[in-house]
Amino acid sequence: MCGIVGAIGPMDYKPFLTGGLRKLDYRGYDSSGLAFWNDGKISLYRALGSVDNLASIVPDRHPGSAGIAHTRWATHGGVSVENAHPQRSWDKKVYLVHNGVIDNFEELRAWLRERDFSFRSDTDTEIIASLIAYYLSEGERPLTAIKKTMERLDGSYALAILFSGIPGLYFAKNKSPLVIGLGIERINCLASDYAPLMDVCSDFTAPEDGTYGLLTGNAVFAFRGGKNIPLSFEPRNREDYTFDLEGYPHFMLKEIAEGPKVIRHAVSANFDAKTGYLFEQSIISSLRAADEIVLLGCGSSHYAAEAGAAYLNRSGFRAVSYIASEWIHGLYPRSRKPVYVLISQSGETADLISCLDLIDGEGRSVAIVNAKDSTIARRSDHVIYIGAGLEVAVASTKSFLGQLAILMLLAGALRHDDAVPLKLLDAATSVEEVIRRKSEIDTLASECYTARDAFFVGRGMDYFASEESSLKLKEIAYVHSEAYPGGELKHGPIALIEEGVPVFAFIGNPELGKALRSNVQEMMARGAASYIVSSSSSAREGDGFVYPAVDPSFAVFPEVAFGQLLAYSLSLRRGLNVDKPRNLAKSVTVN
Ligand code: G6P
């Protein structure tokens, strides 16, 4: 999703801005652009496709004493140079980059048209630039023009703004991520996350919603509602934000390989063999006191929530999981004393933040997130960090394993069950074995990479592994894939089975294996090419892939590792961009 970078002060801007955009490109984008401020004049460059395309049209050592840059993931208006950012006001007084979505932009555009404003793009962002320009034309100074514009905007935005003829790098923030960094040598910077700033900044702050202000080379001034507000800056650990493939060909493969480490870290960070569980006591007490634990997430995080809710139920606690973007519509019953667990790798997912908007103030939210100090982490009443380290590939892999491990540990802590950490350590070993046998999964991928459709099936907890594996196939390999509980196949989906359609069946629970094998037989009788992935305690002769058995509730871990590697291999075979699949973004900051 869109990413912004900006800086002010003496520096070589082209490498800083384009390098910064590359560090944000994990967010997903389809065009990019930048603008330099030099002696009051602003020069603008924009290109479709990769940041390399942008770099190729920007002169080296371009003069400038401030700059802003952007990667755009199209929302309002198609992918075109005119819709790329920076956007400018018609009079070319205001140039800005924007991450977020303005909900009332049509109404504002009509209002501006009545005042003789014209527009070059279809974007909501151009409306912001024009509104600021309108207030400037009314005689307001830049900070007041920004404040008045913010009062008119409904929606989310992180903005970096330059004014023709007026020095300074201006910013505004509401509901979209923004980090400000104090530079090492008379420069100050801002960006959508810390990564682009780590080489040039020492201390950082993430301003609250509603903040706007001004960066100069020597100072940062922040305001809320017209009042000057202090910002507190803190250092960050550089290693948490470094991108290094460490010899792997892709980040996705590196991150799958880190899965076992992430599970073990979840155990060691939250459990001590001598003293027991280490979660904050207040989290455990509020979960115990809840009449319902409501787990919310999107994408992979939603599937982790589903599996976690099932395990919590099995452990004797009432838990339900919902897709965050659906829960907000109020269709589901709300119990008297719920606790909400918000699950997110990025901690910036707008659909989940919308849930927080409804929950805020109740003192009942627990975030399970990976990205430190992200919006969801800061806004929730309690936070448990996954500690998976930076995840760069767009499709979540190691974070899913970490999220589920933490949910299972919470269930263990709630019922004083010290066996859970041991079962998780077994699961980590089993995942390691799946990864070690990647070449077998590559061979399988070579046999089915031309398939247009695929099915993943499972029963009980294994069904959740099917869902997550199926999502991976869609995201990375662009294969139409469905996940079904085994028993449900005959109620419709079986009509889709044709000669050679691959069906992947997960059996981690020997007790459920018999029924699932019958379902697979029914599919095979209609021509499906079945492939059974089973645990060593459920395996039968002829199964395609047998992984070391773990407690059946924990089989999701090795099964999902299998699904991740299968999607990875199929994606490569199909010649696709594994780390940056089309149309997807890592940090989905729009609803
Ligand atoms: C995007 C990503 C998915 C991810 C989902 C939720 O759609 O492409 O891989 O699962 O967002 O993200 P979160 O950061 O909230 O876990």
Residues whose N, C-alpha, C, O or C-beta is under 5 A from the ligand:
A	BS01	G6P	C298 G299 S300 S301 I343 S344 Q345 S346 G347 T349 V394 A395 S396 L584 A585 K586 V588
